[in-house]
Amino acid sequence: MEAILRKFYSTAYYFSIGMRVLGIIGSSLITVIKSVPFAGGWFGLILALLKIYTSLKNLSDALDEERAFMATV
């Protein structure tokens, strides 16, 4: 039973990470689409990539903290 719960937790954990990453990418693409007339072309793309990078970095830091917490439980 414990092995099944560990497998379920692992699957849920990686699914959660995947959904967060998709959310970050989707949000950044929406930002680019909205800003195309205002800051079009390469500048909008660079802003989107910068937003994706900072969001993924923040997510990575949060996941490291969560992993450290789960290791103590």
PQR file with spaces between the fields and no chain letter, atoms N, CA, C, O and H, PARSE charges and radii, in Angstrom:
ATOM       1  N    MET     1       0.826   -1.190    0.000 -0.4000 1.5000
ATOM       2  CA   MET     1       0.000    0.000    0.000 -0.0000 2.0000
ATOM       3  C    MET     1       0.868    1.250    0.000  0.5500 1.7000
ATOM       4  O    MET     1       0.567    2.225   -0.689 -0.5500 1.4000
ATOM       5  N    GLU     2       1.947    1.217    0.777 -0.4000 1.5000
ATOM       6  CA   GLU     2       2.831    2.379    0.851 -0.0000 2.0000
ATOM       7  C    GLU     2       3.494    2.651   -0.497  0.5500 1.7000
ATOM       8  O    GLU     2       3.672    3.808   -0.877 -0.5500 1.4000
ATOM       9  H    GLU     2       2.192    0.426    1.337  0.4000 1.0000
ATOM      10  N    ALA     3       3.857    1.604   -1.218 -0.4000 1.5000
ATOM      11  CA   ALA     3       4.483    1.767   -2.538 -0.0000 2.0000
ATOM      12  C    ALA     3       3.504    2.404   -3.524  0.5500 1.7000
ATOM      13  O    ALA     3       3.900    3.224   -4.353 -0.5500 1.4000
ATOM      14  H    ALA     3       3.713    0.663   -0.910  0.4000 1.0000
ATOM      15  N    ILE     4       2.245    2.031   -3.436 -0.4000 1.5000
ATOM      16  CA   ILE     4       1.225    2.608   -4.318 -0.0000 2.0000
ATOM      17  C    ILE     4       1.064    4.096   -4.028  0.5500 1.7000
ATOM      18  O    ILE     4       0.955    4.898   -4.955 -0.5500 1.4000
ATOM      19  H    ILE     4       1.923    1.365   -2.763  0.4000 1.0000
ATOM      20  N    LEU     5       1.049    4.470   -2.757 -0.4000 1.5000
ATOM      21  CA   LEU     5       0.920    5.871   -2.388 -0.0000 2.0000
ATOM      22  C    LEU     5       2.140    6.685   -2.834  0.5500 1.7000
ATOM      23  O    LEU     5       1.999    7.823   -3.282 -0.5500 1.4000
ATOM      24  H    LEU     5       1.138    3.818   -2.004  0.4000 1.0000
ATOM      25  N    ARG     6       3.313    6.112   -2.714 -0.4000 1.5000
ATOM      26  CA   ARG     6       4.521    6.809   -3.186 -0.0000 2.0000
ATOM      27  C    ARG     6       4.463    7.032   -4.690  0.5500 1.7000
ATOM      28  O    ARG     6       4.798    8.113   -5.175 -0.5500 1.4000
ATOM      29  H    ARG     6       3.428    5.187   -2.350  0.4000 1.0000
ATOM      30  N    LYS     7       4.039    6.015   -5.427 -0.4000 1.5000
ATOM      31  CA   LYS     7       3.921    6.134   -6.880 -0.0000 2.0000
ATOM      32  C    LYS     7       2.893    7.200   -7.241  0.5500 1.7000
ATOM      33  O    LYS     7       3.121    8.007   -8.142 -0.5500 1.4000
ATOM      34  H    LYS     7       3.767    5.137   -5.033  0.4000 1.0000
ATOM      35  N    PHE     8       1.767    7.204   -6.542 -0.4000 1.5000
ATOM      36  CA   PHE     8       0.731    8.210   -6.788 -0.0000 2.0000
ATOM      37  C    PHE     8       1.265    9.609   -6.483  0.5500 1.7000
ATOM      38  O    PHE     8       1.038   10.535   -7.262 -0.5500 1.4000
ATOM      39  H    PHE     8       1.582    6.548   -5.810  0.4000 1.0000
ATOM      40  N    TYR     9       1.964    9.776   -5.373 -0.4000 1.5000
ATOM      41  CA   TYR     9       2.520   11.070   -5.009 -0.0000 2.0000
ATOM      42  C    TYR     9       3.523   11.525   -6.073  0.5500 1.7000
ATOM      43  O    TYR     9       3.515   12.688   -6.475 -0.5500 1.4000
ATOM      44  H    TYR     9       2.149    9.023   -4.740  0.4000 1.0000
ATOM      45  N    SER    10       4.371   10.626   -6.520 -0.4000 1.5000
ATOM      46  CA   SER    10       5.365   10.972   -7.531 -0.0000 2.0000
ATOM      47  C    SER    10       4.692   11.419   -8.828  0.5500 1.7000
ATOM      48  O    SER    10       5.083   12.423   -9.423 -0.5500 1.4000
ATOM      49  H    SER    10       4.377    9.681   -6.193  0.4000 1.0000
ATOM      50  N    THR    11       3.687   10.673   -9.256 -0.4000 1.5000
ATOM      51  CA   THR    11       2.966   11.026  -10.480 -0.0000 2.0000
ATOM      52  C    THR    11       2.272   12.365  -10.338  0.5500 1.7000
ATOM      53  O    THR    11       2.331   13.193  -11.247 -0.5500 1.4000
ATOM      54  H    THR    11       3.369    9.858   -8.772  0.4000 1.0000
ATOM      55  N    ALA    12       1.615   12.591   -9.212 -0.4000 1.5000
ATOM      56  CA   ALA    12       0.925   13.855   -8.977 -0.0000 2.0000
ATOM      57  C    ALA    12       1.906   15.017   -8.911  0.5500 1.7000
ATOM      58  O    ALA    12       1.614   16.112   -9.392 -0.5500 1.4000
ATOM      59  H    ALA    12       1.566   11.918   -8.474  0.4000 1.0000
ATOM      60  N    TYR    13       3.058   14.779   -8.321 -0.4000 1.5000
ATOM      61  CA   TYR    13       4.077   15.815   -8.201 -0.0000 2.0000
ATOM      62  C    TYR    13       4.567   16.254   -9.583  0.5500 1.7000
ATOM      63  O    TYR    13       4.634   17.451   -9.864 -0.5500 1.4000
ATOM      64  H    TYR    13       3.295   13.889   -7.930  0.4000 1.0000
ATOM      65  N    TYR    14       4.907   15.300  -10.441 -0.4000 1.5000
ATOM      66  CA   TYR    14       5.400   15.647  -11.770 -0.0000 2.0000
ATOM      67  C    TYR    14       4.294   16.227  -12.650  0.5500 1.7000
ATOM      68  O    TYR    14       4.568   17.083  -13.492 -0.5500 1.4000
ATOM      69  H    TYR    14       4.852   14.328  -10.213  0.4000 1.0000
ATOM      70  N    PHE    15       3.068   15.784  -12.473 -0.4000 1.5000
ATOM      71  CA   PHE    15       1.944   16.372  -13.202 -0.0000 2.0000
ATOM      72  C    PHE    15       1.769   17.825  -12.788  0.5500 1.7000
ATOM      73  O    PHE    15       1.524   18.688  -13.630 -0.5500 1.4000
ATOM      74  H    PHE    15       2.846   15.089  -11.789  0.4000 1.0000
ATOM      75  N    SER    16       1.894   18.094  -11.505 -0.4000 1.5000
ATOM      76  CA   SER    16       1.784   19.457  -11.000 -0.0000 2.0000
ATOM      77  C    SER    16       2.866   20.355  -11.603  0.5500 1.7000
ATOM      78  O    SER    16       2.590   21.489  -11.992 -0.5500 1.4000
ATOM      79  H    SER    16       2.094   17.393  -10.821  0.4000 1.0000
ATOM      80  N    ILE    17       4.085   19.850  -11.679 -0.4000 1.5000
ATOM      81  CA   ILE    17       5.177   20.622  -12.280 -0.0000 2.0000
ATOM      82  C    ILE    17       4.872   20.907  -13.751  0.5500 1.7000
ATOM      83  O    ILE    17       5.053   22.030  -14.223 -0.5500 1.4000
ATOM      84  H    ILE    17       4.310   18.928  -11.364  0.4000 1.0000
ATOM      85  N    GLY    18       4.420   19.907  -14.454 -0.4000 1.5000
ATOM      86  CA   GLY    18       4.100   20.081  -15.872 -0.0000 2.0000
ATOM      87  C    GLY    18       3.010   21.112  -16.099  0.5500 1.7000
ATOM      88  O    GLY    18       3.101   21.924  -17.020 -0.5500 1.4000
ATOM      89  H    GLY    18       4.273   18.995  -14.070  0.4000 1.0000
ATOM      90  N    MET    19       1.990   21.084  -15.272 -0.4000 1.5000
ATOM      91  CA   MET    19       0.908   22.051  -15.410 -0.0000 2.0000
ATOM      92  C    MET    19       1.372   23.469  -15.083  0.5500 1.7000
ATOM      93  O    MET    19       0.934   24.430  -15.716 -0.5500 1.4000
ATOM      94  H    MET    19       1.917   20.424  -14.524  0.4000 1.0000
ATOM      95  N    ARG    20       2.248   23.597  -14.106 -0.4000 1.5000
ATOM      96  CA   ARG    20       2.784   24.924  -13.784 -0.0000 2.0000
ATOM      97  C    ARG    20       3.599   25.468  -14.946  0.5500 1.7000
ATOM      98  O    ARG    20       3.480   26.643  -15.294 -0.5500 1.4000
ATOM      99  H    ARG    20       2.603   22.816  -13.592  0.4000 1.0000
ATOM     100  N    VAL    21       4.423   24.622  -15.548 -0.4000 1.5000
ATOM     101  CA   VAL    21       5.244   25.052  -16.682 -0.0000 2.0000
ATOM     102  C    VAL    21       4.348   25.444  -17.855  0.5500 1.7000
ATOM     103  O    VAL    21       4.593   26.469  -18.492 -0.5500 1.4000
ATOM     104  H    VAL    21       4.520   23.667  -15.266  0.4000 1.0000
ATOM     105  N    LEU    22       3.319   24.655  -18.154 -0.4000 1.5000
ATOM     106  CA   LEU    22       2.395   25.009  -19.229 -0.0000 2.0000
ATOM     107  C    LEU    22       1.687   26.326  -18.937  0.5500 1.7000
ATOM     108  O    LEU    22       1.460   27.124  -19.846 -0.5500 1.4000
ATOM     109  H    LEU    22       3.120   23.822  -17.636  0.4000 1.0000
ATOM     110  N    GLY    23       1.339   26.555  -17.686 -0.4000 1.5000
ATOM     111  CA   GLY    23       0.715   27.815  -17.310 -0.0000 2.0000
ATOM     112  C    GLY    23       1.641   28.995  -17.525  0.5500 1.7000
ATOM     113  O    GLY    23       1.211   30.048  -17.996 -0.5500 1.4000
ATOM     114  H    GLY    23       1.523   25.907  -16.947  0.4000 1.0000
ATOM     115  N    ILE    24       2.896   28.828  -17.185 -0.4000 1.5000
ATOM     116  CA   ILE    24       3.881   29.898  -17.377 -0.0000 2.0000
ATOM     117  C    ILE    24       4.040   30.204  -18.864  0.5500 1.7000
ATOM     118  O    ILE    24       4.040   31.369  -19.263 -0.5500 1.4000
ATOM     119  H    ILE    24       3.245   27.973  -16.803  0.4000 1.0000
ATOM     120  N    ILE    25       4.173   29.181  -19.668 -0.4000 1.5000
ATOM     121  CA   ILE    25       4.357   29.377  -21.102 -0.0000 2.0000
ATOM     122  C    ILE    25       3.108   30.014  -21.716  0.5500 1.7000
ATOM     123  O    ILE    25       3.214   30.932  -22.528 -0.5500 1.4000
ATOM     124  H    ILE    25       4.173   28.235  -19.344  0.4000 1.0000
ATOM     125  N    GLY    26       1.937   29.532  -21.332 -0.4000 1.5000
ATOM     126  CA   GLY    26       0.690   30.105  -21.852 -0.0000 2.0000
ATOM     127  C    GLY    26       0.527   31.558  -21.464  0.5500 1.7000
ATOM     128  O    GLY    26       0.142   32.385  -22.291 -0.5500 1.4000
ATOM     129  H    GLY    26       1.850   28.786  -20.672  0.4000 1.0000
ATOM     130  N    SER    27       0.813   31.873  -20.222 -0.4000 1.5000
ATOM     131  CA   SER    27       0.714   33.251  -19.758 -0.0000 2.0000
ATOM     132  C    SER    27       1.672   34.155  -20.519  0.5500 1.7000
ATOM     133  O    SER    27       1.317   35.275  -20.888 -0.5500 1.4000
ATOM     134  H    SER    27       1.126   31.201  -19.551  0.4000 1.0000
ATOM     135  N    SER    28       2.868   33.674  -20.748 -0.4000 1.5000
ATOM     136  CA   SER    28       3.853   34.477  -21.482 -0.0000 2.0000
ATOM     137  C    SER    28       3.436   34.681  -22.934  0.5500 1.7000
ATOM     138  O    SER    28       3.621   35.766  -23.486 -0.5500 1.4000
ATOM     139  H    SER    28       3.156   32.765  -20.447  0.4000 1.0000
ATOM     140  N    LEU    29       2.880   33.656  -23.547 -0.4000 1.5000
ATOM     141  CA   LEU    29       2.412   33.809  -24.928 -0.0000 2.0000
ATOM     142  C    LEU    29       1.267   34.800  -25.022  0.5500 1.7000
ATOM     143  O    LEU    29       1.189   35.567  -25.981 -0.5500 1.4000
ATOM     144  H    LEU    29       2.730   32.775  -23.099  0.4000 1.0000
ATOM     145  N    ILE    30       0.385   34.794  -24.043 -0.4000 1.5000
ATOM     146  CA   ILE    30      -0.707   35.766  -24.026 -0.0000 2.0000
ATOM     147  C    ILE    30      -0.151   37.174  -23.891  0.5500 1.7000
ATOM     148  O    ILE    30      -0.649   38.107  -24.522 -0.5500 1.4000
ATOM     149  H    ILE    30       0.449   34.171  -23.264  0.4000 1.0000
ATOM     150  N    THR    31       0.877   37.329  -23.073 -0.4000 1.5000
ATOM     151  CA   THR    31       1.518   38.631  -22.924 -0.0000 2.0000
ATOM     152  C    THR    31       2.086   39.110  -24.249  0.5500 1.7000
ATOM     153  O    THR    31       1.939   40.280  -24.600 -0.5500 1.4000
ATOM     154  H    THR    31       1.282   36.572  -22.560  0.4000 1.0000
ATOM     155  N    VAL    32       2.734   38.217  -24.988 -0.4000 1.5000
ATOM     156  CA   VAL    32       3.302   38.597  -26.285 -0.0000 2.0000
ATOM     157  C    VAL    32       2.196   38.964  -27.262  0.5500 1.7000
ATOM     158  O    VAL    32       2.304   39.957  -27.981 -0.5500 1.4000
ATOM     159  H    VAL    32       2.854   37.267  -24.703  0.4000 1.0000
ATOM     160  N    ILE    33       1.140   38.170  -27.292 -0.4000 1.5000
ATOM     161  CA   ILE    33       0.048   38.433  -28.228 -0.0000 2.0000
ATOM     162  C    ILE    33      -0.600   39.787  -27.937  0.5500 1.7000
ATOM     163  O    ILE    33      -0.938   40.528  -28.861 -0.5500 1.4000
ATOM     164  H    ILE    33       1.052   37.363  -26.709  0.4000 1.0000
ATOM     165  N    LYS    34      -0.771   40.105  -26.667 -0.4000 1.5000
ATOM     166  CA   LYS    34      -1.366   41.383  -26.305 -0.0000 2.0000
ATOM     167  C    LYS    34      -0.443   42.552  -26.623  0.5500 1.7000
ATOM     168  O    LYS    34      -0.918   43.643  -26.939 -0.5500 1.4000
ATOM     169  H    LYS    34      -0.496   39.503  -25.917  0.4000 1.0000
ATOM     170  N    SER    35       0.871   42.341  -26.544 -0.4000 1.5000
ATOM     171  CA   SER    35       1.808   43.447  -26.712 -0.0000 2.0000
ATOM     172  C    SER    35       2.356   43.574  -28.127  0.5500 1.7000
ATOM     173  O    SER    35       3.191   44.444  -28.373 -0.5500 1.4000
ATOM     174  H    SER    35       1.257   41.455  -26.287  0.4000 1.0000
ATOM     175  N    VAL    36       1.920   42.744  -29.057 -0.4000 1.5000
ATOM     176  CA   VAL    36       2.470   42.790  -30.419 -0.0000 2.0000
ATOM     177  C    VAL    36       2.277   44.157  -31.068  0.5500 1.7000
ATOM     178  O    VAL    36       3.242   44.681  -31.624 -0.5500 1.4000
ATOM     179  H    VAL    36       1.242   42.038  -28.857  0.4000 1.0000
ATOM     180  N    PRO    37       1.092   44.768  -31.035 -0.5600 1.5000
ATOM     181  CA   PRO    37       0.981   46.078  -31.677  0.2800 2.0000
ATOM     182  C    PRO    37       1.816   47.146  -30.960  0.5500 1.7000
ATOM     183  O    PRO    37       2.307   48.090  -31.578 -0.5500 1.4000
ATOM     184  N    PHE    38       1.961   46.975  -29.666 -0.4000 1.5000
ATOM     185  CA   PHE    38       2.657   47.975  -28.863 -0.0000 2.0000
ATOM     186  C    PHE    38       4.167   47.798  -28.923  0.5500 1.7000
ATOM     187  O    PHE    38       4.900   48.752  -29.185 -0.5500 1.4000
ATOM     188  H    PHE    38       1.562   46.208  -29.164  0.4000 1.0000
ATOM     189  N    ALA    39       4.625   46.591  -28.682 -0.4000 1.5000
ATOM     190  CA   ALA    39       6.062   46.291  -28.703 -0.0000 2.0000
ATOM     191  C    ALA    39       6.260   45.049  -29.553  0.5500 1.7000
ATOM     192  O    ALA    39       6.558   43.970  -29.041 -0.5500 1.4000
ATOM     193  H    ALA    39       4.029   45.816  -28.469  0.4000 1.0000
ATOM     194  N    GLY    40       6.094   45.211  -30.838 -0.4000 1.5000
ATOM     195  CA   GLY    40       6.073   44.058  -31.721 -0.0000 2.0000
ATOM     196  C    GLY    40       7.432   43.496  -32.056  0.5500 1.7000
ATOM     197  O    GLY    40       8.478   44.036  -31.696 -0.5500 1.4000
ATOM     198  H    GLY    40       5.852   46.088  -31.255  0.4000 1.0000
ATOM     199  N    GLY    41       7.366   42.390  -32.758 -0.4000 1.5000
ATOM     200  CA   GLY    41       8.566   41.770  -33.280 -0.0000 2.0000
ATOM     201  C    GLY    41       9.460   41.172  -32.220  0.5500 1.7000
ATOM     202  O    GLY    41       9.002   40.549  -31.262 -0.5500 1.4000
ATOM     203  H    GLY    41       6.516   41.952  -33.051  0.4000 1.0000
ATOM     204  N    TRP    42      10.750   41.380  -32.419 -0.4000 1.5000
ATOM     205  CA   TRP    42      11.765   40.770  -31.568 -0.0000 2.0000
ATOM     206  C    TRP    42      11.688   41.251  -30.124  0.5500 1.7000
ATOM     207  O    TRP    42      11.952   40.487  -29.196 -0.5500 1.4000
ATOM     208  H    TRP    42      11.122   41.886  -33.197  0.4000 1.0000
ATOM     209  N    PHE    43      11.332   42.501  -29.938 -0.4000 1.5000
ATOM     210  CA   PHE    43      11.276   43.036  -28.579 -0.0000 2.0000
ATOM     211  C    PHE    43      10.222   42.302  -27.752  0.5500 1.7000
ATOM     212  O    PHE    43      10.476   41.947  -26.600 -0.5500 1.4000
ATOM     213  H    PHE    43      11.118   43.122  -30.693  0.4000 1.0000
ATOM     214  N    GLY    44       9.050   42.074  -28.327 -0.4000 1.5000
ATOM     215  CA   GLY    44       8.006   41.326  -27.630 -0.0000 2.0000
ATOM     216  C    GLY    44       8.425   39.906  -27.327  0.5500 1.7000
ATOM     217  O    GLY    44       8.131   39.378  -26.255 -0.5500 1.4000
ATOM     218  H    GLY    44       8.844   42.362  -29.263  0.4000 1.0000
ATOM     219  N    LEU    45       9.117   39.286  -28.277 -0.4000 1.5000
ATOM     220  CA   LEU    45       9.601   37.925  -28.073 -0.0000 2.0000
ATOM     221  C    LEU    45      10.631   37.873  -26.945  0.5500 1.7000
ATOM     222  O    LEU    45      10.599   36.969  -26.110 -0.5500 1.4000
ATOM     223  H    LEU    45       9.356   39.715  -29.148  0.4000 1.0000
ATOM     224  N    ILE    46      11.538   38.838  -26.924 -0.4000 1.5000
ATOM     225  CA   ILE    46      12.552   38.886  -25.862 -0.0000 2.0000
ATOM     226  C    ILE    46      11.891   39.091  -24.503  0.5500 1.7000
ATOM     227  O    ILE    46      12.287   38.466  -23.519 -0.5500 1.4000
ATOM     228  H    ILE    46      11.564   39.572  -27.602  0.4000 1.0000
ATOM     229  N    LEU    47      10.888   39.961  -24.445 -0.4000 1.5000
ATOM     230  CA   LEU    47      10.175   40.160  -23.176 -0.0000 2.0000
ATOM     231  C    LEU    47       9.481   38.879  -22.719  0.5500 1.7000
ATOM     232  O    LEU    47       9.495   38.545  -21.535 -0.5500 1.4000
ATOM     233  H    LEU    47      10.566   40.468  -25.244  0.4000 1.0000
ATOM     234  N    ALA    48       8.877   38.169  -23.663 -0.4000 1.5000
ATOM     235  CA   ALA    48       8.207   36.911  -23.310 -0.0000 2.0000
ATOM     236  C    ALA    48       9.202   35.875  -22.805  0.5500 1.7000
ATOM     237  O    ALA    48       8.947   35.199  -21.808 -0.5500 1.4000
ATOM     238  H    ALA    48       8.866   38.441  -24.625  0.4000 1.0000
ATOM     239  N    LEU    49      10.338   35.750  -23.492 -0.4000 1.5000
ATOM     240  CA   LEU    49      11.346   34.791  -23.052 -0.0000 2.0000
ATOM     241  C    LEU    49      11.907   35.152  -21.686  0.5500 1.7000
ATOM     242  O    LEU    49      12.177   34.268  -20.872 -0.5500 1.4000
ATOM     243  H    LEU    49      10.545   36.300  -24.302  0.4000 1.0000
ATOM     244  N    LEU    50      12.084   36.437  -21.430 -0.4000 1.5000
ATOM     245  CA   LEU    50      12.552   36.882  -20.124 -0.0000 2.0000
ATOM     246  C    LEU    50      11.527   36.559  -19.044  0.5500 1.7000
ATOM     247  O    LEU    50      11.890   36.141  -17.944 -0.5500 1.4000
ATOM     248  H    LEU    50      11.865   37.155  -22.091  0.4000 1.0000
ATOM     249  N    LYS    51      10.247   36.753  -19.356 -0.4000 1.5000
ATOM     250  CA   LYS    51       9.190   36.431  -18.387 -0.0000 2.0000
ATOM     251  C    LYS    51       9.154   34.923  -18.123  0.5500 1.7000
ATOM     252  O    LYS    51       9.010   34.495  -16.978 -0.5500 1.4000
ATOM     253  H    LYS    51       9.953   37.092  -20.249  0.4000 1.0000
ATOM     254  N    ILE    52       9.283   34.126  -19.178 -0.4000 1.5000
ATOM     255  CA   ILE    52       9.293   32.674  -19.009 -0.0000 2.0000
ATOM     256  C    ILE    52      10.475   32.253  -18.145  0.5500 1.7000
ATOM     257  O    ILE    52      10.324   31.427  -17.245 -0.5500 1.4000
ATOM     258  H    ILE    52       9.400   34.474  -20.108  0.4000 1.0000
ATOM     259  N    TYR    53      11.649   32.817  -18.412 -0.4000 1.5000
ATOM     260  CA   TYR    53      12.838   32.461  -17.640 -0.0000 2.0000
ATOM     261  C    TYR    53      12.662   32.800  -16.158  0.5500 1.7000
ATOM     262  O    TYR    53      12.935   31.967  -15.294 -0.5500 1.4000
ATOM     263  H    TYR    53      11.771   33.488  -19.143  0.4000 1.0000
ATOM     264  N    THR    54      12.211   34.011  -15.866 -0.4000 1.5000
ATOM     265  CA   THR    54      12.074   34.399  -14.455 -0.0000 2.0000
ATOM     266  C    THR    54      11.001   33.563  -13.761  0.5500 1.7000
ATOM     267  O    THR    54      11.159   33.189  -12.599 -0.5500 1.4000
ATOM     268  H    THR    54      11.989   34.688  -16.568  0.4000 1.0000
ATOM     269  N    SER    55       9.916   33.271  -14.467 -0.4000 1.5000
ATOM     270  CA   SER    55       8.857   32.452  -13.870 -0.0000 2.0000
ATOM     271  C    SER    55       9.338   31.028  -13.606  0.5500 1.7000
ATOM     272  O    SER    55       9.043   30.459  -12.555 -0.5500 1.4000
ATOM     273  H    SER    55       9.788   33.574  -15.412  0.4000 1.0000
ATOM     274  N    LEU    56      10.072   30.452  -14.546 -0.4000 1.5000
ATOM     275  CA   LEU    56      10.589   29.099  -14.344 -0.0000 2.0000
ATOM     276  C    LEU    56      11.643   29.070  -13.235  0.5500 1.7000
ATOM     277  O    LEU    56      11.736   28.087  -12.499 -0.5500 1.4000
ATOM     278  H    LEU    56      10.312   30.914  -15.400  0.4000 1.0000
ATOM     279  N    LYS    57      12.424   30.121  -13.109 -0.4000 1.5000
ATOM     280  CA   LYS    57      13.413   30.201  -12.027 -0.0000 2.0000
ATOM     281  C    LYS    57      12.704   30.252  -10.677  0.5500 1.7000
ATOM     282  O    LYS    57      13.108   29.568   -9.736 -0.5500 1.4000
ATOM     283  H    LYS    57      12.348   30.919  -13.706  0.4000 1.0000
ATOM     284  N    ASN    58      11.649   31.059  -10.579 -0.4000 1.5000
ATOM     285  CA   ASN    58      10.880   31.126   -9.336 -0.0000 2.0000
ATOM     286  C    ASN    58      10.228   29.784   -9.026  0.5500 1.7000
ATOM     287  O    ASN    58      10.194   29.362   -7.869 -0.5500 1.4000
ATOM     288  H    ASN    58      11.321   31.615  -11.343  0.4000 1.0000
ATOM     289  N    LEU    59       9.713   29.112  -10.050 -0.4000 1.5000
ATOM     290  CA   LEU    59       9.108   27.794   -9.862 -0.0000 2.0000
ATOM     291  C    LEU    59      10.152   26.793   -9.390  0.5500 1.7000
ATOM     292  O    LEU    59       9.880   25.976   -8.510 -0.5500 1.4000
ATOM     293  H    LEU    59       9.741   29.454  -10.990  0.4000 1.0000
ATOM     294  N    SER    60      11.332   26.852   -9.966 -0.4000 1.5000
ATOM     295  CA   SER    60      12.405   25.955   -9.557 -0.0000 2.0000
ATOM     296  C    SER    60      12.768   26.158   -8.092  0.5500 1.7000
ATOM     297  O    SER    60      12.957   25.190   -7.355 -0.5500 1.4000
ATOM     298  H    SER    60      11.552   27.515  -10.681  0.4000 1.0000
ATOM     299  N    ASP    61      12.865   27.404   -7.676 -0.4000 1.5000
ATOM     300  CA   ASP    61      13.176   27.692   -6.271 -0.0000 2.0000
ATOM     301  C    ASP    61      12.082   27.170   -5.345  0.5500 1.7000
ATOM     302  O    ASP    61      12.370   26.599   -4.293 -0.5500 1.4000
ATOM     303  H    ASP    61      12.712   28.190   -8.275  0.4000 1.0000
ATOM     304  N    ALA    62      10.825   27.369   -5.740 -0.4000 1.5000
ATOM     305  CA   ALA    62       9.713   26.893   -4.920 -0.0000 2.0000
ATOM     306  C    ALA    62       9.699   25.374   -4.839  0.5500 1.7000
ATOM     307  O    ALA    62       9.419   24.812   -3.779 -0.5500 1.4000
ATOM     308  H    ALA    62      10.590   27.833   -6.594  0.4000 1.0000
ATOM     309  N    LEU    63      10.001   24.699   -5.955 -0.4000 1.5000
ATOM     310  CA   LEU    63      10.027   23.236   -5.956 -0.0000 2.0000
ATOM     311  C    LEU    63      11.174   22.702   -5.102  0.5500 1.7000
ATOM     312  O    LEU    63      11.030   21.671   -4.445 -0.5500 1.4000
ATOM     313  H    LEU    63      10.228   25.155   -6.815  0.4000 1.0000
ATOM     314  N    ASP    64      12.307   23.395   -5.108 -0.4000 1.5000
ATOM     315  CA   ASP    64      13.417   22.987   -4.240 -0.0000 2.0000
ATOM     316  C    ASP    64      13.022   23.077   -2.774  0.5500 1.7000
ATOM     317  O    ASP    64      13.339   22.190   -1.982 -0.5500 1.4000
ATOM     318  H    ASP    64      12.424   24.232   -5.642  0.4000 1.0000
ATOM     319  N    GLU    65      12.326   24.159   -2.417 -0.4000 1.5000
ATOM     320  CA   GLU    65      11.867   24.310   -1.038 -0.0000 2.0000
ATOM     321  C    GLU    65      10.854   23.225   -0.684  0.5500 1.7000
ATOM     322  O    GLU    65      10.894   22.666    0.413 -0.5500 1.4000
ATOM     323  H    GLU    65      12.069   24.880   -3.061  0.4000 1.0000
ATOM     324  N    GLU    66       9.949   22.930   -1.610 -0.4000 1.5000
ATOM     325  CA   GLU    66       8.937   21.892   -1.365 -0.0000 2.0000
ATOM     326  C    GLU    66       9.595   20.523   -1.221  0.5500 1.7000
ATOM     327  O    GLU    66       9.208   19.737   -0.357 -0.5500 1.4000
ATOM     328  H    GLU    66       9.917   23.384   -2.501  0.4000 1.0000
ATOM     329  N    ARG    67      10.584   20.235   -2.059 -0.4000 1.5000
ATOM     330  CA   ARG    67      11.289   18.960   -1.984 -0.0000 2.0000
ATOM     331  C    ARG    67      12.022   18.818   -0.652  0.5500 1.7000
ATOM     332  O    ARG    67      12.020   17.747   -0.044 -0.5500 1.4000
ATOM     333  H    ARG    67      10.898   20.874   -2.761  0.4000 1.0000
ATOM     334  N    ALA    68      12.653   19.914   -0.201 -0.4000 1.5000
ATOM     335  CA   ALA    68      13.352   19.890    1.082 -0.0000 2.0000
ATOM     336  C    ALA    68      12.377   19.673    2.235  0.5500 1.7000
ATOM     337  O    ALA    68      12.679   18.955    3.188 -0.5500 1.4000
ATOM     338  H    ALA    68      12.655   20.784   -0.694  0.4000 1.0000
ATOM     339  N    PHE    69      11.206   20.299    2.141 -0.4000 1.5000
ATOM     340  CA   PHE    69      10.188   20.114    3.186 -0.0000 2.0000
ATOM     341  C    PHE    69       9.690   18.686    3.197  0.5500 1.7000
ATOM     342  O    PHE    69       9.550   18.090    4.265 -0.5500 1.4000
ATOM     343  H    PHE    69      10.960   20.883    1.367  0.4000 1.0000
ATOM     344  N    MET    70       9.416   18.118    2.017 -0.4000 1.5000
ATOM     345  CA   MET    70       8.892   16.746    1.956 -0.0000 2.0000
ATOM     346  C    MET    70       9.930   15.740    2.434  0.5500 1.7000
ATOM     347  O    MET    70       9.565   14.669    2.917 -0.5500 1.4000
ATOM     348  H    MET    70       9.530   18.602    1.150  0.4000 1.0000
ATOM     349  N    ALA    71      11.204   16.056    2.311 -0.4000 1.5000
ATOM     350  CA   ALA    71      12.239   15.153    2.787 -0.0000 2.0000
ATOM     351  C    ALA    71      12.259   15.089    4.312  0.5500 1.7000
ATOM     352  O    ALA    71      12.681   14.085    4.886 -0.5500 1.4000
ATOM     353  H    ALA    71      11.501   16.926    1.918  0.4000 1.0000
ATOM     354  N    THR    72      11.806   16.152    4.967 -0.4000 1.5000
ATOM     355  CA   THR    72      11.803   16.166    6.425 -0.0000 2.0000
ATOM     356  C    THR    72      10.563   15.505    7.001  0.5500 1.7000
ATOM     357  O    THR    72      10.551   15.128    8.173 -0.5500 1.4000
ATOM     358  H    THR    72      11.464   16.968    4.501  0.4000 1.0000
ATOM     359  N    VAL    73       9.526   15.358    6.199 -0.4000 1.5000
ATOM     360  CA   VAL    73       8.255   14.791    6.695 -0.0000 2.0000
ATOM     361  C    VAL    73       8.322   13.307    6.779  0.5500 1.7000
ATOM     362  O    VAL    73       7.348   12.667    7.174 -0.5500 1.4000
ATOM     363  H    VAL    73       9.535   15.664    5.247  0.4000 1.0000
